[in-house]
Amino acid sequence: MTVLVIGGSGFVGTELVRQAVAEGHDTAATFASRPGSASGATWHPLDIKDPRHVAAVIADVGPTVVVNASSGQSDWAVTADGAIHVALAAAEQGCRLAHVSSDAVFSGARVRYDESSLPDPITPYGAAKAAAETVVRLMIPGAVVARTSLILGHGRSPHERMVHALAARTRRGVLFTDDIRCPVHVEDLATALWEIALSDAVGMFHLAGPDALSRYDLGVLIARNQGLDAAVLPAGRRADTKLPGALDLRLDSRGTQERLRTRIRGAREFLRDDGRPVRGPW
């Protein structure tokens, strides 16, 4: 089977590529500026903002399954329009499509959101992600949309790097005590994404961990797991700042977990206090 990972050089994309190669799939991946480090894949430069370029790459690869793990943050041309270009090209080639979305499509007004919840974004990034979801599901009824939350793993995620910098006092800032998410390990996320993408499942899925933690409490777990001094981590309240976005936003993944063989661990499990990294189930 030939699979194509859009955004293969990113944090999630790198793990998707690694797992696809390990499973023996003919793996292709795209990059915006430089190819990823994962070996065993064929790398293609891609300007996701150019619909003709997207169509040409997908036609050239001829994948059975496309996973769009690209991330342009609040850049509408990448996050929204780019996702539309991928969906159009996948539909044209008759490819199965799995689109990776985010809990940012929600405002946090309801706190807990399950797979049936409708988007109510309050940030440009959330609005772009919500638009992409809507178009993907309308254009390709058989597609999969998978929302996820704060992604961690191996000390390489932005949040983990921030915790390291704060612990080393090489960066100013605080970890918010009132900004709550449901973290997921990148390996669990990628495994679950492939399980869904390579099945005949359709519709909306939520792929987040079962533990709801503030960014400060998560930082403490990271520090203890990775041998840092948790006592020096600065705490603060996001509500006291002017930063936009949801505060307490919990992605309810129980409905999805009941349908999966892959078990998505909570942060308290994959970041144990004893300092021993927890290995994934593969």
C-alpha positions in Angstrom: 0.0 0.0 0.0 1.2 3.5 -0.8 0.6 6.2 1.8 1.3 9.9 1.6 1.8 12.1 4.6 1.3 15.8 3.9 3.5 17.7 6.4 5.7 14.8 6.9 8.6 16.8 8.3 6.5 18.2 11.2 6.3 16.9 14.7 3.3 14.6 14.1 4.2 14.0 10.5 7.7 12.6 11.4 6.1 10.0 13.7 3.5 9.1 11.1 6.3 8.6 8.5 8.4 6.5 11.0 5.5 4.2 11.7 4.4 3.8 8.1 7.9 2.8 7.1 8.2 0.4 10.0 5.0 -1.3 8.9 6.4 -1.8 5.4 4.2 0.6 3.6 5.4 2.4 0.4 5.7 5.8 2.1 5.9 9.2 0.6 5.9 12.5 2.5 5.9 16.2 1.8 7.9 19.1 3.3 7.6 22.9 3.0 11.3 23.9 3.5 13.4 20.9 4.1 12.8 17.1 4.1 12.4 15.3 7.4 15.0 13.0 8.9 13.0 9.8 8.7 14.6 7.4 6.4 12.8 4.9 4.1 10.4 7.5 2.7 10.3 9.4 -0.6 10.3 13.1 0.1 8.5 15.7 -2.1 8.7 19.5 -1.7 5.2 21.0 -1.6 3.7 24.4 -1.5 0.3 23.5 -0.1 -1.0 27.0 -1.0 -0.6 26.1 -4.7 -3.5 23.9 -5.8 -1.7 22.9 -9.0 1.3 21.8 -7.0 -0.8 19.8 -4.6 -2.6 18.1 -7.4 0.6 17.3 -9.2 2.3 15.7 -6.1 -0.7 13.6 -5.2 -1.1 12.4 -8.9 2.6 11.6 -9.0 2.6 9.6 -5.8 -0.7 7.9 -6.5 -1.4 7.0 -2.9 -4.1 4.8 -1.5 -4.3 6.9 1.6 -3.4 10.5 2.2 -3.0 11.8 5.8 -2.9 15.6 6.0 -0.9 16.5 9.1 0.2 19.9 7.9 0.1 22.9 10.2 0.1 26.5 9.2 -1.2 27.8 12.6 -3.3 30.9 11.9 -2.1 31.2 8.3 -5.5 30.8 6.5 -3.8 30.1 3.2 -2.1 27.0 4.6 -4.4 25.8 7.3 -7.8 26.3 5.6 -7.1 26.8 1.8 -4.3 24.2 1.9 -6.5 21.6 3.4 -9.1 22.3 0.7 -6.4 21.8 -2.0 -5.5 18.5 -0.5 -9.1 17.4 -0.3 -9.7 18.4 -3.9 -6.7 16.5 -5.2 -7.5 13.4 -3.1 -11.0 13.4 -4.4 -9.8 13.7 -8.0 -7.4 10.7 -7.5 -9.9 8.7 -5.5 -7.7 8.5 -2.5 -8.8 7.9 1.0 -8.2 11.0 3.2 -7.5 11.4 6.9 -7.4 15.0 8.0 -5.8 16.0 11.3 -7.6 18.8 13.1 -7.4 20.4 16.5 -9.4 21.1 19.7 -8.8 24.8 18.8 -12.1 24.6 16.8 -13.8 24.9 20.2 -14.2 28.0 22.4 -14.1 26.2 25.8 -17.5 27.6 26.7 -18.8 24.0 27.2 -15.5 22.7 28.7 -16.1 19.2 27.5 -16.5 18.4 23.8 -17.3 15.0 22.3 -17.2 13.9 18.7 -20.8 15.3 18.0 -19.9 18.8 19.2 -20.1 21.6 16.6 -17.2 24.0 16.2 -17.4 27.4 17.8 -13.9 28.8 17.3 -12.7 32.1 18.9 -9.2 32.3 17.4 -8.0 32.7 13.8 -6.3 29.3 14.0 -9.4 27.6 15.3 -11.5 29.3 12.6 -9.1 28.0 9.9 -9.2 24.5 11.3 -13.0 24.5 11.5 -13.3 25.7 7.9 -11.0 22.9 6.8 -13.0 20.3 8.7 -16.2 21.4 7.1 -14.9 21.4 3.6 -13.2 18.0 3.9 -16.3 16.4 5.2 -18.5 18.0 2.6 -16.2 17.2 -0.3 -15.3 13.6 0.7 -18.1 12.0 2.8 -15.9 9.0 3.3 -13.0 11.0 4.8 -11.8 10.9 8.4 -11.4 14.0 10.5 -9.4 13.5 13.7 -9.2 16.2 16.3 -6.4 16.2 18.8 -5.1 18.2 21.7 -1.7 19.2 23.1 0.8 16.8 21.6 4.0 15.7 23.5 6.8 13.2 23.1 10.5 12.6 23.6 11.2 16.1 24.8 10.7 17.5 21.2 7.3 19.1 21.4 7.0 22.9 21.8 5.6 22.6 25.3 8.4 20.3 26.5 11.0 22.6 25.0 9.4 25.5 26.8 9.5 23.6 30.1 13.2 22.8 29.6 14.0 26.5 28.8 12.0 27.7 31.8 13.7 25.2 34.1 17.1 26.3 32.8 16.1 30.0 33.1 17.0 30.7 29.5 13.5 31.9 28.7 11.1 34.2 30.4 7.5 33.3 30.8 5.1 31.3 32.9 3.1 28.1 32.8 -0.6 28.8 33.1 -2.5 27.1 36.0 -5.9 27.8 34.3 -5.2 26.7 30.7 -6.3 23.1 30.7 -6.1 20.5 27.9 -6.0 16.7 27.4 -2.4 15.9 26.3 -1.6 13.0 24.0 1.7 11.3 23.3 2.7 11.7 19.6 3.3 7.9 19.3 -0.1 7.1 20.5 -1.6 9.7 18.3 0.2 8.5 15.2 -0.7 4.8 15.9 -4.4 5.7 16.3 -4.4 7.9 13.2 -3.0 5.0 11.1 -5.5 2.6 12.6 -8.3 4.8 11.6 -6.9 5.9 8.2 -6.2 2.3 7.1 -9.7 1.1 8.1 -13.0 1.8 6.5 -14.1 4.2 9.3 -15.6 7.6 8.3 -16.5 10.7 10.1 -15.3 12.5 13.2 -12.8 11.1 15.8 -11.3 12.6 18.9 -7.7 11.6 19.7 -6.7 13.1 23.0 -5.6 11.6 26.4 -8.0 10.9 29.3 -6.1 13.2 31.7 -7.2 16.9 31.8 -4.2 19.0 33.1 -3.2 22.6 33.3 -0.1 23.6 31.4 1.6 24.2 34.8 0.7 20.7 36.2 1.8 19.2 32.9 5.1 21.1 33.1 5.7 19.7 36.6 5.1 16.1 35.3 7.5 16.8 32.4 10.2 18.2 34.7 10.0 15.2 37.0 10.1 12.8 34.1 13.0 14.4 32.4 15.2 15.2 35.5 14.5 18.9 35.7 13.9 21.0 38.9 10.1 21.4 38.9 10.3 23.8 41.8 11.7 26.6 39.6 8.9 26.5 37.1 7.0 29.8 37.2 3.2 29.7 37.4 0.6 32.3 36.3 -3.0 32.7 35.2 -3.8 33.0 31.5 -7.0 34.8 32.5 -4.8 37.7 33.7 -3.4 38.1 30.3 -4.8 39.3 27.0 -4.0 36.1 25.1 -6.9 34.9 23.0 -8.3 31.4 23.1 -10.0 28.9 25.3 -9.1 28.3 28.9 -10.5 25.0 30.2 -11.1 22.9 27.0 -11.4 19.1 27.4 -11.6 17.0 24.3 -13.7 14.0 25.2 -12.3 11.0 23.3 -14.2 8.2 25.0 -16.4 7.5 22.0 -13.4 7.2 19.8 -11.4 5.1 22.3 -14.3 2.5 22.4 -13.8 2.0 18.6 -10.0 1.7 18.7 -7.6 -1.1 19.4 -4.9 1.5 20.1 -5.0 2.6 23.7 -4.4 6.4 24.1 -2.6 6.9 27.4 -3.0 9.9 29.7 -0.1 12.2 30.5 0.1 10.9 34.1 0.9 7.5 32.6 3.4 8.4 29.9 5.0 11.0 32.2 5.4 9.1 35.4 6.9 10.8 38.4 9.7 8.2 38.8 11.7 9.7 35.9 11.5 6.5 33.8 10.3 7.3 30.3 7.2 5.2 29.4 7.6 3.3 26.2 4.7 2.9 23.8 2.9 -0.4 23.1 4.7 -1.1 19.9 
